[in-house]
Amino acid sequence: MSNRQQFLDTAVDAALTAGRFQRYRLASVLSVTLKGDKNLVTEVDQESERLIVDRLLGSFPDHSIIAEEGEYPPGDAAYRWIIDPLDGTTNYTHGFPWFCVSIGLESAGELVAGVIYSPMHDELFTATRGGGAFLNGQRLHVSSRAPLKNTLLGTGFPYDCASDPANNFDNFIVFQKAARGIRRAGAAALDLASVAAGRLDGFWELKLKPWDVAAGVLMVREAGGTVTTFDGTDYDIFDHRIVASNGLIHDEMTAVLSENGPGGTDEPQTDSPAA
């Protein structure tokens, strides 16, 4: 078994374990705290992260970890796991069944493996660099819909949208008029997986964190799609503006974003964007 397959298999096991725990706890009373005015965290987020990190470091003790809820000592810089244990916490705390586990692996600055698991739909998205993207074992490919007026897009809004003009509202209005429709479901990792699966034709957002996008970016690329910043330049998971699409509408999307302004400053907010 190759190292890459071993990495992917271990991440799948970790994601399934955490996702099943989330499904089990969904109907229970949760202890909810705030990391900001609207940014929620529950004990399920924290326990899910512990389950994932224990599994990954149990198999690869020298690897390093970046995760949403905790801080971890630096490990081998050659391999870095990027983890959102529960993307869609706001949905989760309200019992809205659209949330997921997202685990990405970066090596030498390149995304090499990704797993996104949607527990309530039992949908497991996987990808490896150069090996394609899959949903429950079936190969994925982005949609072929174009032009922009015939497409369905996804987006989201940052937690500080009530106080910061960089709130994505103007872009939303323009795209709502230009596209067939927009969905704001509340979990960026699942939005990106949906682009890879051809369910959405494009996605844009700002102020996302690495754990929101790492696995999903790889999936879109491996499914034949395009991922850039708002201005069409190469995207890095530490950038704060992302556009992902089937490639056919990418120029139209970046043109809209360019004409409508950048959508805010390049500075990230303290808390991660709305989940």
N, C-alpha and C positions, 0 to 999 in steps of 0.2 A: 504494500500500500504506500502511495506517495505521501510525502509530508502534507501536501496541500489537501489531499483527500482525508487524511487523519485530522487535520485542523477543522475541515468542514464537518466531518462526522461528530467531532466533539462539540462543536458549536451547535449543531442540530440537537444533540442530546441535551445540552444546557438550555436551549430555547424551549424545547418540548417540556422539560421539567418545570421551568418557570411559568410557562403558559398554562400548563395544567393546574398549577397552584393558583394562578390568577382566576381561572375558571371556577375552581372550587370555592374561592373566597368571594366571588362576585356578589353574592346575595347576603353576605355577612355585614355586621356593623363595623365600620372602619374608623380608625383614628386618623383624622385628617389634620395636617398642619400646613402653614403657608410659608413659601420661600419668597413671596412678594405679595402684592395686592391680590393677584388672581392665580398665582402659580402654586398648585396643590402638590402635596406629597403625602403618601400614606405608608403604613407599615408594609403593605403589599409591595410597593415599589422597592422598599429597602430589603425585604426578605427575598424578593425576586432577584435583586442584584446579588445578594449573598449566595444564593443558589447557583447563579451563573458564574460568578467569580470563583467560587470554591471548585466548581467543575473544571473550569479552564485552567486555573493554576494548579489543580491537582494533577492534570495531565501535562501542563507546560509551565513548570514553576519559575522558569527564567523569563517568561514573557512579561511585558508591561501591560498595564490596564489604564484606559481612560473610560470613566463611567459617570453617569449623571448624578448619582446620589452620594458617592464616596470618593475619597482620595486614597491612592495606593502608591506604595514606594516604587521608584523607577526600577524597571527590569531591563531585560535585553532589548536594546533599542531596535534590534533587527526585526522584532515582531511585537506589534502593539494591537491589543484588542480594544475595540471602541463599542461601548455597550449602552443601550437605552433599555433598562430592564422592563419598563412599562411605558411605551409611547402611547399617549392618549389617556393620561391620568384623570383629566377632567371628565372625559367620557366615562371612565371606569367608576369614578365616585358617584356619578349620576345613574349608573346602571345602563348606560348607552353602550351597546355591544360592538364597539368599533375601537379596538386597541390592539397592541401587539408587543412582542419582544423583538428587539433589533440588535444584532450582533455583527460587527464587521471586523475584519482583520487586515491590518496594514503591514507591509514588509518593505523596507527600504523606500518608504514614501509612496508605495503603490498599494492600492486596494487589491487584495488577492482572494478574499473569500467573504461571503455575506450570507446571513440567514435572517429572515423575518418570519415570525410565526404569529398567525391570527388565531387565538385559542377558540373564540366563539364560532368560527367557521371551519376550524381544523384545516387551515390552509398554510402550508409550509413552502415559503419561497426560498430558493437557494441559488447561489451563483459562485462561480470561481473564475478568476481572470483567465481568459482564453478558452474557458470550458463551457460557456453558455449560462443561461438563466433558466430556472425550472420552477414549476408550481406542482407540488405533489408528484414530482417525477416526470411531468410533461414539459417539454421545452417551450419556452416563452418567446414571443416576438412582439415588438411594438406594433401599433396599429398602422394602417395605410391611409387613414383619413386625412384629407386636405381639401381645400385650403382652410384657414382658421375659422371661417364662418360655419364650417360643417363639423366642428370639433367640440368635444367636452373636455373642460379643463378642471384642474384642482388647485386649491391654494389654501392659505391660512393667514392668521393675523397674530402679531406678537402680543404678549401679555400686557405691554405698556401702551397699547393702541389708544387708550383714552387720554393719555398725557403726552405722547410723542407724535409729532406730525409724520414721522416715518412709520406709518401704520398700515400701508398697503390699501387703504380705502380707495384712493384715486385710481390705482391700477385695477382694482376689482371692478370699478364702474366701467372703465374703458373696455376691459376684457368681456364683461357681461354683455356689452353692446356688440362686440366684435365676434364673439364665439356663439356656438349653439347654446351653451350653458356652462355654468361653473358649479362645482361641488366643494363645499368646505366641511369635510367630515371630521377633522380634528386629530389626525395622526399622520404626520408628514412621512414617516417610514412606509405606511400603507399607501399613501398617495403615490410615492415613488414606485412601489411594487405594482400599483395599478397601472402606471404608465408602462412598466415593463410587460405587463400582461395584456396591454391593449385595451384596458377598460377605460382609462383616461388617455387622451391624446397629448396632453401637456400639463405641466405643473410649474408654478413659480411661487417663491416665498422669500422673505428676508428675515434676518436675525436668527437663523437656525444655528444649532450647535453641531459639532462633529458627530455626536451619537445619534442625532436626529436623521442623518443623511448617509452615513458611511456605507451601510449595507445596501440601501436603496439606490445610491449612485452607481455602484457596481452592477446591480441588477439591470438598470436601465441601459447602461452601456453594453452589457453582455446580451441584452435582448435586441440590440441593433439601434438603440436610441442615442440621443445627443444630450449632453449635460454641459452647461457653461454658466458663467456669471451673467448678469443682466446685460452687459455690453457685448456678449458673445465671446469673450476671452476664456481661456482654460479655467476650469473650476477646480478648486481645492476644497477639501472638507472643512477647512478653517475659514473659508470665505463666508460672507454674510448675506449674499444674494445668490439664489440658485434658479436656473431655468432648466427644466428637463422636458424632453419632447420626443415624439416619434421621428424627429429629424426633418420631416417634410414641412412642418409648420414653424420650425425653429427661427428662421429669419423673420417671419411675421411676428412672432412673440417678442423677440429682442427689439424689433423696430417699435412695437407698441411701448415697451418699457423705456426705450431711449427717447421717444417723443414725449412721453408722459413724465419724464424726470426719473431720477435714480431710485426714488422710493425711500429715501432716508440716507443717513450718514453711514460711513463704513464702520463705525464703532458698534460693537455688540452690546446688548443690554446685559445687566448682571445676571438675570435669570434667563433660562431657556424659553423659547417662544411657546405660545399657547399650544397645549397638547389636546 
